Amino acid sequence: MEFAYLGPRGTFTEAALRRLPAAKTATATPMSSIPEVLDAVRRGEVDAGFVPIENSQEGTVTVTVDELVGGDPLVIAGEIVLPVTMVLASHKAPDAIATVASHPHALAQTRGYLRRELPNAVVHQALSTAQAAQRVADGEFDAAVCAPFTAEAVGLPVQAFNIGDNPSAVTRFVHVVRPAAPPEPTGNDITSLVVYIEHDQVGALLNVLTELAIRGINLTRIESRPTGEALGRYAFFLDCTGHLADARMGEALMGLRRICADVRYLGSYPRDNADRPVQPPQGLSDAAFSDAAAWLDSLRGTGNA
Ligand SMILES: O=C(O)C(=O)C[C@]1(C(=O)O)C=C[C@@H](O)C=C1
């Protein structure tokens, strides 16, 4: 099993990949951008990819979502949620720092600290926190915002710990594969979808949400992304609690298929979350669905009941 991940070595992505059960015995190859990781999966050069998708403070990693919404189909087979603790890594004391570099998400998560403590420093974007740290070690910039383990790996002293504006910030990473059957249901799963609605139709999004709500499907995230066709053309990226194998999820997917211009299934996978699973409401369990199906069969005279 071979994984590609957003590198270089020392990124938060690599730290999260080490926690993924499916990657325990896998080889892991760092790549320099998210599209490179996903294209290596699409081309079959690796078995799987691992990339960030969402941060609790800064929101979506749009490159990842746009690749999943619009590129050749891929599916998500797993997720890891990792606390992201940032440090200021530099050989210089904070008052001597003129330039600071990091990944745009890490810069956004430390915006308050940087404005308060380094108001005159020029901020530069890097491809990842680890690349920023390496460029500081190489003398290109004065300071990097990165993980404590990254600073240590490149031999940079830490000038300030825990500089994130929100100390409980987490980033969610996804394990991505070519279209394949999902892992077995665990009772606490997410199904990701992209729905393309008919344009200029009153209530189109409400109709999508209704198909989910009446089957007791809970949304943990909804995101609209431009399709690129024209202004006002959006696709909706949905994370729903439940698994493709659940009767209510199957019914909801069929409902969406009937009313949407297109539906892209992006995988069902175990949720990395300590919260209790969202239970199906009364009358929407798999048992309730099979009971109702048996009843209908009996009315039609087609069942065994
Ligand atoms: O630069 C890294 O270390 C990454 O793994 C990328 C990334 C991101 O894209 O959000 C991951 C976690 C942090 O939120 C900041 C950066």
The ligand as an SDF file (V2000), in Angstrom:
LIG
                    3D

 16 16  0  0  0  0  0  0  0  0999 V2000
    1.2340   22.9740    5.9870 O   0  0  0  0  0  0  0  0  0  0  0  0
    0.9580   21.9400    6.6080 C   0  0  0  0  0  0  0  0  0  0  0  0
    1.6000   21.4880    7.5430 O   0  0  0  0  0  0  0  0  0  0  0  0
   -0.2610   21.2360    6.2060 C   0  0  0  0  0  0  0  0  0  0  0  0
   -0.3470   20.0690    6.4830 O   0  0  0  0  0  0  0  0  0  0  0  0
   -1.3770   22.0270    5.5580 C   0  0  0  0  0  0  0  0  0  0  0  0
   -2.3280   22.6730    6.5350 C   0  0  0  0  0  0  0  0  0  0  0  0
   -3.6650   23.1180    5.8150 C   0  0  0  0  0  0  0  0  0  0  0  0
   -3.7600   23.0790    4.6140 O   0  0  0  0  0  0  0  0  0  0  0  0
   -4.5970   23.5000    6.5190 O   0  0  0  0  0  0  0  0  0  0  0  0
   -2.7110   21.6940    7.5530 C   0  0  0  0  0  0  0  0  0  0  0  0
   -2.9460   22.0190    8.8300 C   0  0  0  0  0  0  0  0  0  0  0  0
   -2.8650   23.4030    9.3180 C   0  0  0  0  0  0  0  0  0  0  0  0
   -4.2130   23.8350    9.4280 O   0  0  0  0  0  0  0  0  0  0  0  0
   -2.1320   24.2940    8.3850 C   0  0  0  0  0  0  0  0  0  0  0  0
   -1.7550   23.8780    7.1490 C   0  0  0  0  0  0  0  0  0  0  0  0
  1  2  2  0
  2  3  1  0
  2  4  1  0
  4  5  2  0
  4  6  1  0
  6  7  1  0
  7  8  1  0
  7 11  1  0
  7 16  1  0
  8  9  2  0
  8 10  1  0
 11 12  2  0
 12 13  1  0
 13 14  1  0
 13 15  1  0
 15 16  2  0
M  END
$$$$
